[in-house]
Amino acid sequence: MNSTSRVIIYILIMILTTNAIRVLPLTLIRKPIKNRFIQSFLYYVPYVTLAVMTFPAIIEATGSRLAGSLALVAGIIAAYFGLGLFPVSVICCVVVAIVQIFV
């Protein structure tokens, strides 16, 4: 089996897996979910997924881990005080720029 055939098989498996994850809940669960634990779990799944995908990138995207870590802390503090996405991202960028200039 050549590499092109393997890539096609891998892509087909990924398509099936992705669609199964999306279609199975729609077909198997037709009634509203009344369990409070499952409701709260499903409520937080998107936030956890986003955090797991972005957290390593925040630390590693800059030239130094120190700059990424300080920007992460600054972003968390700014978000805690109710700032929106754009001001938080500007603050994080400024923190990274300052740290990389002086360190």
OpenMM code with the backbone's topology and positions (N, CA, C; nanometers):
from openmm import Vec3, app, unit

residues = "MET ASN SER THR SER ARG VAL ILE ILE TYR ILE LEU ILE MET ILE LEU THR THR ASN ALA ILE ARG VAL LEU PRO LEU THR LEU ILE ARG LYS PRO ILE LYS ASN ARG PHE ILE GLN SER PHE LEU TYR TYR VAL PRO TYR VAL THR LEU ALA VAL MET THR PHE PRO ALA ILE ILE GLU ALA THR GLY SER ARG LEU ALA GLY SER LEU ALA LEU VAL ALA GLY ILE ILE ALA ALA TYR PHE GLY LEU GLY LEU PHE PRO VAL SER VAL ILE CYS CYS VAL VAL VAL ALA ILE VAL GLN ILE PHE VAL".split()
positions = [
    Vec3(0.0848, -0.1171, 0.0000),
    Vec3(0.0000, 0.0000, 0.0000),
    Vec3(0.0897, 0.1238, 0.0000),
    Vec3(0.0666, 0.2143, -0.0945),
    Vec3(0.1515, 0.3331, -0.1030),
    Vec3(0.1033, 0.4412, -0.0067),
    Vec3(0.1816, 0.5464, 0.0031),
    Vec3(0.1521, 0.6504, 0.1018),
    Vec3(0.0252, 0.7283, 0.0697),
    Vec3(-0.0083, 0.7426, -0.0593),
    Vec3(-0.1314, 0.8137, -0.0959),
    Vec3(-0.2543, 0.7372, -0.0478),
    Vec3(-0.2526, 0.6070, -0.0634),
    Vec3(-0.3651, 0.5250, -0.0168),
    Vec3(-0.3798, 0.5333, 0.1344),
    Vec3(-0.2692, 0.5328, 0.2044),
    Vec3(-0.2747, 0.5439, 0.3509),
    Vec3(-0.3328, 0.6775, 0.3941),
    Vec3(-0.2910, 0.7838, 0.3282),
    Vec3(-0.3427, 0.9161, 0.3623),
    Vec3(-0.4933, 0.9218, 0.3394),
    Vec3(-0.5400, 0.8645, 0.2292),
    Vec3(-0.6829, 0.8639, 0.1997),
    Vec3(-0.7583, 0.7847, 0.3061),
    Vec3(-0.7045, 0.6703, 0.3475),
    Vec3(-0.7678, 0.5899, 0.4522),
    Vec3(-0.7716, 0.6682, 0.5830),
    Vec3(-0.6627, 0.7342, 0.6177),
    Vec3(-0.6593, 0.8128, 0.7409),
    Vec3(-0.7625, 0.9244, 0.7378),
    Vec3(-0.7754, 0.9910, 0.6246),
    Vec3(-0.8728, 1.0997, 0.6118),
    Vec3(-1.0149, 1.0457, 0.6254),
    Vec3(-1.0431, 0.9308, 0.5648),
    Vec3(-1.1759, 0.8711, 0.5763),
    Vec3(-1.2077, 0.8324, 0.7210),
    Vec3(-1.1097, 0.7781, 0.7921),
    Vec3(-1.1302, 0.7439, 0.9331),
    Vec3(-1.1576, 0.8691, 1.0147),
    Vec3(-1.0853, 0.9774, 0.9853),
    Vec3(-1.1085, 1.1031, 1.0568),
    Vec3(-1.2485, 1.1573, 1.0282),
    Vec3(-1.2935, 1.1473, 0.9035),
    Vec3(-1.4276, 1.1936, 0.8675),
    Vec3(-1.5333, 1.1135, 0.9433),
    Vec3(-1.5179, 0.9806, 0.9458),
    Vec3(-1.6139, 0.8963, 1.0169),
    Vec3(-1.6159, 0.9268, 1.1664),
    Vec3(-1.4997, 0.9436, 1.2250),
    Vec3(-1.4919, 0.9713, 1.3679),
    Vec3(-1.5563, 1.1052, 1.4009),
    Vec3(-1.5230, 1.2076, 1.3258),
    Vec3(-1.5781, 1.3403, 1.3503),
    Vec3(-1.7296, 1.3415, 1.3339),
    Vec3(-1.7782, 1.2795, 1.2298),
    Vec3(-1.9226, 1.2775, 1.2082),
    Vec3(-1.9943, 1.1921, 1.3115),
    Vec3(-1.9328, 1.0829, 1.3550),
    Vec3(-1.9952, 0.9991, 1.4573),
    Vec3(-2.0110, 1.0772, 1.5874),
    Vec3(-1.9109, 1.1558, 1.6225),
    Vec3(-1.9182, 1.2357, 1.7452),
    Vec3(-2.0307, 1.3377, 1.7368),
    Vec3(-2.0570, 1.3893, 1.6194),
    Vec3(-2.1605, 1.4917, 1.6048),
    Vec3(-2.2997, 1.4325, 1.5829),
    Vec3(-2.3093, 1.3209, 1.5134),
    Vec3(-2.4391, 1.2659, 1.4762),
    Vec3(-2.4971, 1.1767, 1.5851),
    Vec3(-2.4149, 1.0995, 1.6538),
    Vec3(-2.4662, 1.0058, 1.7537),
    Vec3(-2.5481, 1.0728, 1.8638),
    Vec3(-2.5025, 1.1829, 1.9223),
    Vec3(-2.5883, 1.2462, 2.0244),
    Vec3(-2.7232, 1.2927, 1.9697),
    Vec3(-2.7250, 1.3381, 1.8455),
    Vec3(-2.8515, 1.3845, 1.7880),
    Vec3(-2.9474, 1.2688, 1.7633),
    Vec3(-2.8946, 1.1530, 1.7306),
    Vec3(-2.9817, 1.0397, 1.7019),
    Vec3(-3.0177, 0.9598, 1.8262),
    Vec3(-2.9302, 0.9541, 1.9256),
    Vec3(-2.9552, 0.8716, 2.0435),
    Vec3(-3.0295, 0.9457, 2.1541),
    Vec3(-3.0081, 1.0756, 2.1653),
    Vec3(-3.0697, 1.1529, 2.2730),
    Vec3(-3.1742, 1.2457, 2.2117),
    Vec3(-3.3001, 1.2051, 2.2239),
    Vec3(-3.4071, 1.2862, 2.1653),
    Vec3(-3.4833, 1.3658, 2.2701),
    Vec3(-3.4792, 1.3215, 2.3944),
    Vec3(-3.5488, 1.3923, 2.5021),
    Vec3(-3.4527, 1.4920, 2.5673),
    Vec3(-3.5063, 1.5955, 2.6297),
    Vec3(-3.4189, 1.6898, 2.7012),
    Vec3(-3.3456, 1.6182, 2.8156),
    Vec3(-3.2234, 1.6582, 2.8384),
    Vec3(-3.1430, 1.6004, 2.9460),
    Vec3(-3.1835, 1.6674, 3.0768),
    Vec3(-3.2264, 1.5870, 3.1742),
    Vec3(-3.2739, 1.6416, 3.3013),
    Vec3(-3.1730, 1.6254, 3.4140),
    Vec3(-3.0735, 1.5434, 3.3947),
    Vec3(-2.9724, 1.5221, 3.4973),
    Vec3(-2.8870, 1.6482, 3.5101),
    Vec3(-2.8823, 1.7055, 3.6290),
    Vec3(-2.8088, 1.8319, 3.6491),
    Vec3(-2.6592, 1.8144, 3.6286),
    Vec3(-2.6054, 1.6992, 3.6678),
    Vec3(-2.4627, 1.6745, 3.6510),
    Vec3(-2.4255, 1.6728, 3.5036),
    Vec3(-2.5018, 1.6009, 3.4239),
    Vec3(-2.4725, 1.5937, 3.2800),
    Vec3(-2.4928, 1.7296, 3.2147),
    Vec3(-2.5959, 1.8032, 3.2560),
    Vec3(-2.6175, 1.9370, 3.2011),
    Vec3(-2.4987, 2.0282, 3.2303),
    Vec3(-2.4513, 2.0267, 3.3544),
    Vec3(-2.3382, 2.1133, 3.3879),
    Vec3(-2.2109, 2.0668, 3.3170),
    Vec3(-2.1946, 1.9349, 3.3041),
    Vec3(-2.0788, 1.8828, 3.2314),
    Vec3(-2.0806, 1.9300, 3.0868),
    Vec3(-2.1941, 1.9173, 3.0203),
    Vec3(-2.2049, 1.9589, 2.8803),
    Vec3(-2.1928, 2.1100, 2.8646),
    Vec3(-2.2321, 2.1852, 2.9661),
    Vec3(-2.2194, 2.3302, 2.9601),
    Vec3(-2.0729, 2.3727, 2.9541),
    Vec3(-1.9865, 2.3048, 3.0302),
    Vec3(-1.8469, 2.3454, 3.0398),
    Vec3(-1.7552, 2.2794, 2.9378),
    Vec3(-1.8024, 2.1817, 2.8631),
    Vec3(-1.7174, 2.1115, 2.7664),
    Vec3(-1.6550, 2.2071, 2.6639),
    Vec3(-1.7298, 2.3003, 2.6020),
    Vec3(-1.6653, 2.3894, 2.5046),
    Vec3(-1.5549, 2.4761, 2.5655),
    Vec3(-1.5759, 2.5229, 2.6889),
    Vec3(-1.4758, 2.6076, 2.7527),
    Vec3(-1.3491, 2.5284, 2.7851),
    Vec3(-1.3673, 2.4082, 2.8327),
    Vec3(-1.2517, 2.3241, 2.8650),
    Vec3(-1.1750, 2.2878, 2.7386),
    Vec3(-1.2479, 2.2559, 2.6338),
    Vec3(-1.1829, 2.2211, 2.5075),
    Vec3(-1.1027, 2.3391, 2.4541),
    Vec3(-1.1603, 2.4568, 2.4568),
    Vec3(-1.0897, 2.5759, 2.4111),
    Vec3(-0.9664, 2.6026, 2.4959),
    Vec3(-0.9783, 2.5877, 2.6260),
    Vec3(-0.8643, 2.6109, 2.7147),
    Vec3(-0.7530, 2.5100, 2.6902),
    Vec3(-0.7886, 2.3851, 2.6706),
    Vec3(-0.6875, 2.2817, 2.6474),
    Vec3(-0.6154, 2.3042, 2.5153),
    Vec3(-0.6861, 2.3557, 2.4165),
    Vec3(-0.6223, 2.3793, 2.2866),
    Vec3(-0.5362, 2.5052, 2.2869),
    Vec3(-0.5767, 2.6082, 2.3607),
    Vec3(-0.5045, 2.7352, 2.3524),
    Vec3(-0.3971, 2.7529, 2.4586),
    Vec3(-0.4110, 2.6884, 2.5732),
    Vec3(-0.3153, 2.7109, 2.6810),
    Vec3(-0.1709, 2.6803, 2.6409),
    Vec3(-0.1406, 2.5653, 2.5811),
    Vec3(-0.0011, 2.5419, 2.5414),
    Vec3(0.0484, 2.6430, 2.4379),
    Vec3(-0.0404, 2.6847, 2.3489),
    Vec3(-0.0001, 2.7812, 2.2464),
    Vec3(0.0320, 2.9167, 2.3064),
    Vec3(-0.0393, 2.9550, 2.4126),
    Vec3(-0.0131, 3.0837, 2.4774),
    Vec3(0.1284, 3.0873, 2.5323),
    Vec3(0.1691, 2.9792, 2.5956),
    Vec3(0.3023, 2.9747, 2.6566),
    Vec3(0.4120, 2.9620, 2.5511),
    Vec3(0.3886, 2.8836, 2.4472),
    Vec3(0.4928, 2.8529, 2.3497),
    Vec3(0.4983, 2.9486, 2.2307),
    Vec3(0.3979, 3.0313, 2.2099),
    Vec3(0.3915, 3.1143, 2.0891),
    Vec3(0.4916, 3.2289, 2.0899),
    Vec3(0.5340, 3.2710, 2.2060),
    Vec3(0.6262, 3.3842, 2.2144),
    Vec3(0.7700, 3.3355, 2.2085),
    Vec3(0.8616, 3.4284, 2.2106),
    Vec3(1.0023, 3.3930, 2.2064),
    Vec3(1.0524, 3.3292, 2.3349),
    Vec3(0.9846, 3.3573, 2.4441),
    Vec3(1.0257, 3.2994, 2.5716),
    Vec3(0.9035, 3.2551, 2.6503),
    Vec3(0.9229, 3.1552, 2.7325),
    Vec3(0.8122, 3.1076, 2.8158),
    Vec3(0.7741, 3.2102, 2.9212),
    Vec3(0.8709, 3.2882, 2.9653),
    Vec3(0.8422, 3.3917, 3.0644),
    Vec3(0.7431, 3.4929, 3.0083),
    Vec3(0.7657, 3.5374, 2.8852),
    Vec3(0.6761, 3.6348, 2.8238),
    Vec3(0.5362, 3.5768, 2.8068),
    Vec3(0.5268, 3.4527, 2.7619),
    Vec3(0.3964, 3.3887, 2.7465),
    Vec3(0.3253, 3.3707, 2.8784),
    Vec3(0.3999, 3.3319, 2.9807),
    Vec3(0.3397, 3.3107, 3.1126),
    Vec3(0.2894, 3.4412, 3.1728),
    Vec3(0.3693, 3.5468, 3.1615),
    Vec3(0.3261, 3.6763, 3.2140),
    Vec3(0.2064, 3.7311, 3.1367),
    Vec3(0.2040, 3.7093, 3.0058),
    Vec3(0.0891, 3.7524, 2.9265),
    Vec3(-0.0356, 3.6738, 2.9656),
    Vec3(-0.0192, 3.5460, 2.9932),
    Vec3(-0.1329, 3.4648, 3.0388),
    Vec3(-0.1885, 3.5177, 3.1703),
    Vec3(-0.1012, 3.5474, 3.2635),
    Vec3(-0.1452, 3.6001, 3.3930),
    Vec3(-0.2135, 3.7359, 3.3747),
    Vec3(-0.1544, 3.8216, 3.2921),
    Vec3(-0.2146, 3.9530, 3.2671),
    Vec3(-0.3515, 3.9384, 3.1999),
    Vec3(-0.3632, 3.8447, 3.1075),
    Vec3(-0.4906, 3.8212, 3.0407),
    Vec3(-0.5972, 3.7699, 3.1362),
    Vec3(-0.5589, 3.6802, 3.2251),
    Vec3(-0.6549, 3.6283, 3.3238),
    Vec3(-0.7021, 3.7398, 3.4155),
    Vec3(-0.6096, 3.8245, 3.4604),
    Vec3(-0.6466, 3.9357, 3.5489),
    Vec3(-0.7375, 4.0346, 3.4760),
    Vec3(-0.7032, 4.0675, 3.3515),
    Vec3(-0.7857, 4.1613, 3.2748),
    Vec3(-0.9254, 4.1041, 3.2500),
    Vec3(-0.9332, 3.9758, 3.2184),
    Vec3(-1.0640, 3.9135, 3.1961),
    Vec3(-1.1437, 3.9060, 3.3255),
    Vec3(-1.0758, 3.8848, 3.4360),
    Vec3(-1.1437, 3.8791, 3.5654),
    Vec3(-1.2128, 4.0118, 3.5967),
    Vec3(-1.1492, 4.1222, 3.5562),
    Vec3(-1.2077, 4.2536, 3.5805),
    Vec3(-1.3083, 4.2944, 3.4733),
    Vec3(-1.3468, 4.2012, 3.3872),
    Vec3(-1.4572, 4.2246, 3.2947),
    Vec3(-1.4216, 4.2858, 3.1613),
    Vec3(-1.2950, 4.2925, 3.1276),
    Vec3(-1.2586, 4.3461, 2.9974),
    Vec3(-1.2953, 4.2460, 2.8885),
    Vec3(-1.3223, 4.2962, 2.7708),
    Vec3(-1.3616, 4.2119, 2.6591),
    Vec3(-1.2432, 4.1440, 2.5932),
    Vec3(-1.2722, 4.0691, 2.4880),
    Vec3(-1.1693, 3.9916, 2.4190),
    Vec3(-1.0620, 4.0809, 2.3576),
    Vec3(-1.1029, 4.1876, 2.2905),
    Vec3(-1.0042, 4.2740, 2.2256),
    Vec3(-0.9119, 4.3441, 2.3259),
    Vec3(-0.9643, 4.4076, 2.4321),
    Vec3(-0.8725, 4.4696, 2.5285),
    Vec3(-0.7801, 4.3678, 2.5963),
    Vec3(-0.8315, 4.2489, 2.6253),
    Vec3(-0.7470, 4.1467, 2.6876),
    Vec3(-0.6349, 4.1053, 2.5931),
    Vec3(-0.6667, 4.0878, 2.4656),
    Vec3(-0.5618, 4.0487, 2.3706),
    Vec3(-0.4598, 4.1593, 2.3514),
    Vec3(-0.5035, 4.2855, 2.3527),
    Vec3(-0.4088, 4.3971, 2.3415),
    Vec3(-0.3167, 4.4009, 2.4635),
    Vec3(-0.3732, 4.3821, 2.5807),
    Vec3(-0.2914, 4.3817, 2.7028),
    Vec3(-0.1892, 4.2687, 2.6969),
    Vec3(-0.2316, 4.1516, 2.6542),
    Vec3(-0.1390, 4.0380, 2.6448),
    Vec3(-0.0267, 4.0666, 2.5451),
    Vec3(-0.0611, 4.1258, 2.4319),
    Vec3(0.0416, 4.1584, 2.3317),
    Vec3(0.1402, 4.2614, 2.3851),
    Vec3(0.0891, 4.3608, 2.4563),
    Vec3(0.1765, 4.4633, 2.5141),
    Vec3(0.2702, 4.4024, 2.6184),
    Vec3(0.2160, 4.3131, 2.7015),
    Vec3(0.2991, 4.2469, 2.8027),
    Vec3(0.4093, 4.1658, 2.7361),
    Vec3(0.3766, 4.0926, 2.6319),
    Vec3(0.4790, 4.0137, 2.5607),
    Vec3(0.5844, 4.1052, 2.5012),
    Vec3(0.5426, 4.2148, 2.4387),
    Vec3(0.6379, 4.3076, 2.3782),
    Vec3(0.7311, 4.3670, 2.4820),
    Vec3(0.6766, 4.4089, 2.5943),
    Vec3(0.7585, 4.4692, 2.6998),
    Vec3(0.8568, 4.3683, 2.7567),
    Vec3(0.8086, 4.2488, 2.7849),
    Vec3(0.8974, 4.1462, 2.8426),
    Vec3(1.0089, 4.1097, 2.7453),
    Vec3(0.9763, 4.0982, 2.6171),
    Vec3(1.0797, 4.0610, 2.5206),
    Vec3(1.1793, 4.1730, 2.4948),
    Vec3(1.1375, 4.2963, 2.5161),
    Vec3(1.2319, 4.4085, 2.5004),
    Vec3(1.3310, 4.4102, 2.6158),
    Vec3(1.2822, 4.3878, 2.7370),
    Vec3(1.3669, 4.4032, 2.8544),
    Vec3(1.4343, 4.2734, 2.9009),
    Vec3(1.3937, 4.1610, 2.8501),
    Vec3(1.4556, 4.0351, 2.8976),
    Vec3(1.5365, 3.9736, 2.7866),
] * unit.nanometer
topology = app.Topology()
chain = topology.addChain("A")
for resn in residues:
    res = topology.addResidue(resn, chain)
    for name in ("N", "CA", "C"):
        topology.addAtom(name, app.Element.getBySymbol(name[0]), res)
